[in-house]
Amino acid sequence: YDSSKQVWHKGNKQYLFNAFALAKVWRAQLLHALHQHPLLWVPGGLPSKWVVDCRCVGKGQPALEYLSRSLYRGVLPDRDIIKVEEDSVTFRYKESQTQQWIQRTLPTLKFLLLILQHVLPKGLQRVRDYGFLRGQARQTLGRIQLLLLGLFYSLPNLEPVTKSKATRCCPCCQHEMACVGITRPR
């Protein structure tokens, strides 16, 4: 959506972001957030180039299913933890390449370390909304919705509607009349 022209523009279907530029921005933002936190530290020897998974996941229902699995759920659902013993945890997961369910048993500490790798530091969000989906872009989003509906008019005035009291004037003296009761014909 081009906000200056207020029109949609068509892009390459297989290209959303430059993965190298996205990796640089992600690395910079994450390191900045870590440096701002008083209790977190950044280990030395971090690689200068990071890899970001930026690939086309299709469109429609398959894309929604993929994104919902990777963005809005926990790392491992409770139903996939099969057995918990004093010194080990058995769980199952679906192999992404073969789509086969695999069982794995790990020592408890290794299992917890594996799960805690996916916990974000306090203050970071798993998904952020940018562009016309951000919280302060209601007017832009409203215009986009109007464009999608095929309605090409400006947004109506968003002033609150003032409700006035229904009044009836006397036909003889033109003063306001008060309702004292209602009678219905029999």
C-alpha positions as CSV (number, residue, x, y, z in Angstrom):
1,Y,0.0,0.0,0.0
2,D,1.5,3.4,-1.1
3,S,0.2,5.9,1.5
4,S,1.2,8.9,-0.5
5,K,-0.9,7.9,-3.6
6,Q,-3.4,5.9,-1.5
7,V,-3.3,2.9,-3.9
8,W,-2.1,-0.7,-3.8
9,H,0.9,-1.6,-5.9
10,K,1.6,-5.1,-7.1
11,G,4.9,-6.8,-6.0
12,N,6.7,-9.9,-6.8
13,K,4.8,-12.9,-5.5
14,Q,7.9,-14.8,-4.4
15,Y,9.7,-11.8,-2.8
16,L,8.7,-10.1,0.4
17,F,11.9,-8.9,2.1
18,N,15.6,-9.0,1.3
19,A,16.8,-11.8,3.7
20,F,20.2,-10.2,4.1
21,A,18.8,-6.8,5.0
22,L,16.3,-8.4,7.3
23,A,19.0,-10.3,9.1
24,K,21.0,-7.1,9.7
25,V,18.0,-5.3,11.1
26,W,17.0,-8.2,13.3
27,R,20.6,-8.6,14.6
28,A,20.8,-4.9,15.4
29,Q,17.4,-4.7,17.1
30,L,18.1,-7.8,19.2
31,L,21.5,-6.7,20.3
32,H,20.2,-3.2,21.1
33,A,17.4,-4.7,23.3
34,L,19.9,-6.9,25.1
35,H,22.3,-4.0,25.8
36,Q,19.4,-2.0,27.2
37,H,18.5,-4.6,29.8
38,P,20.5,-4.3,33.0
39,L,20.6,-8.0,33.8
40,L,21.3,-9.5,30.4
41,W,24.7,-9.7,28.8
42,V,25.9,-10.5,25.3
43,P,28.5,-13.2,24.9
44,G,31.7,-12.3,23.0
45,G,32.4,-13.7,19.6
46,L,29.0,-13.3,18.0
47,P,29.0,-13.8,14.3
48,S,28.7,-10.6,12.2
49,K,26.3,-12.2,9.7
50,W,23.1,-13.8,10.9
51,V,20.7,-16.0,9.0
52,V,17.0,-15.2,8.9
53,D,14.4,-17.6,7.6
54,C,12.7,-15.5,5.0
55,R,10.9,-17.7,2.5
56,C,7.6,-17.9,0.7
57,V,5.2,-20.1,2.5
58,G,2.4,-19.9,-0.1
59,K,-0.8,-18.0,0.1
60,G,-4.3,-18.6,1.5
61,Q,-5.0,-21.4,4.0
62,P,-1.5,-23.1,3.8
63,A,0.2,-19.8,4.7
64,L,-2.2,-19.2,7.6
65,E,-1.6,-22.7,8.9
66,Y,2.2,-22.4,8.7
67,L,2.2,-19.0,10.4
68,S,-0.2,-20.0,13.1
69,R,2.0,-23.0,14.0
70,S,5.2,-21.0,14.1
71,L,4.1,-17.7,15.6
72,Y,1.1,-18.1,17.9
73,R,1.7,-21.4,19.8
74,G,4.2,-22.6,22.3
75,V,7.3,-24.6,21.4
76,L,5.9,-28.0,22.4
77,P,2.2,-28.6,23.3
78,D,1.5,-30.6,26.5
79,R,-0.1,-33.4,24.4
80,D,3.3,-34.0,22.8
81,I,5.0,-34.7,26.1
82,I,4.6,-38.5,26.4
83,K,6.4,-39.4,29.6
84,V,8.1,-37.5,32.4
85,E,10.4,-39.4,34.7
86,E,12.8,-38.2,37.4
87,D,15.8,-37.9,35.1
88,S,14.4,-37.9,31.6
89,V,11.5,-36.6,29.4
90,T,10.1,-38.4,26.4
91,F,8.3,-36.2,23.8
92,R,7.3,-36.4,20.2
93,Y,7.6,-34.0,17.3
94,K,6.9,-33.9,13.6
95,E,10.0,-33.9,11.4
96,S,9.6,-31.0,8.9
97,Q,11.2,-32.7,6.0
98,T,9.5,-36.1,6.2
99,Q,6.3,-35.1,8.0
100,Q,6.8,-38.2,10.2
101,W,6.2,-38.2,14.0
102,I,9.4,-39.0,15.9
103,Q,9.9,-39.8,19.6
104,R,12.9,-38.5,21.5
105,T,14.0,-39.0,25.1
106,L,16.3,-36.4,26.7
107,P,17.7,-35.9,30.1
108,T,15.5,-33.4,32.0
109,L,18.1,-30.6,32.0
110,K,18.8,-30.9,28.2
111,F,15.0,-30.9,27.6
112,L,14.6,-27.7,29.6
113,L,17.5,-26.0,27.8
114,L,16.0,-27.0,24.5
115,I,12.6,-25.4,25.5
116,L,14.2,-22.3,27.1
117,Q,16.0,-21.5,23.8
118,H,12.7,-20.4,22.5
119,V,11.7,-18.1,25.4
120,L,12.2,-14.5,24.5
121,P,13.7,-12.0,27.0
122,K,11.3,-9.8,28.9
123,G,10.2,-6.8,26.7
124,L,10.6,-8.6,23.4
125,Q,7.5,-9.8,21.5
126,R,7.3,-12.8,19.2
127,V,5.4,-10.9,16.5
128,R,5.2,-7.2,16.0
129,D,2.8,-5.3,13.8
130,Y,4.3,-2.8,11.5
131,G,2.9,-0.6,8.7
132,F,-0.9,-0.3,8.4
133,L,-1.5,-3.1,11.0
134,R,0.2,-1.1,13.8
135,G,-2.0,0.3,16.6
136,Q,-1.7,4.0,15.5
137,A,-2.7,3.4,11.9
138,R,-6.4,3.2,12.2
139,Q,-7.1,5.9,9.7
140,T,-4.8,4.3,7.1
141,L,-6.3,0.9,7.7
142,G,-9.8,2.4,7.3
143,R,-8.8,3.8,4.0
144,I,-7.3,0.5,2.9
145,Q,-10.6,-1.2,3.9
146,L,-12.6,1.3,1.8
147,L,-10.3,0.7,-1.2
148,L,-10.8,-3.1,-0.8
149,L,-14.6,-2.6,-0.7
150,G,-14.5,-0.5,-3.8
151,L,-15.8,2.6,-2.0
152,F,-13.8,5.6,-3.2
153,Y,-15.0,8.3,-0.8
154,S,-13.3,10.0,2.1
155,L,-13.9,8.8,5.6
156,P,-17.0,10.2,7.3
157,N,-16.6,12.7,10.1
158,L,-15.8,10.8,13.3
159,E,-17.3,13.4,15.6
160,P,-19.6,12.1,18.3
161,V,-23.3,12.2,17.5
162,T,-25.2,14.4,19.9
163,K,-28.6,13.0,20.8
164,S,-31.4,15.5,21.2
165,K,-34.4,15.0,23.3
166,A,-37.6,14.6,21.3
167,T,-39.9,17.6,22.0
168,R,-43.4,18.5,20.9
169,C,-44.7,22.0,20.8
170,C,-48.3,23.1,21.6
171,P,-50.1,24.0,18.4
172,C,-51.8,27.0,20.3
173,C,-49.1,28.7,22.4
174,Q,-45.9,27.1,20.8
175,H,-44.5,26.1,24.2
176,E,-42.9,22.7,24.8
177,M,-45.4,20.1,26.0
178,A,-44.7,17.4,28.6
179,C,-46.0,13.9,28.2
180,V,-48.0,12.9,31.3
181,G,-49.4,9.7,30.0
182,I,-50.4,7.6,27.0
183,T,-53.9,6.3,26.3
184,R,-54.7,3.7,23.8
185,P,-58.0,3.4,22.0
186,R,-60.1,0.3,22.9
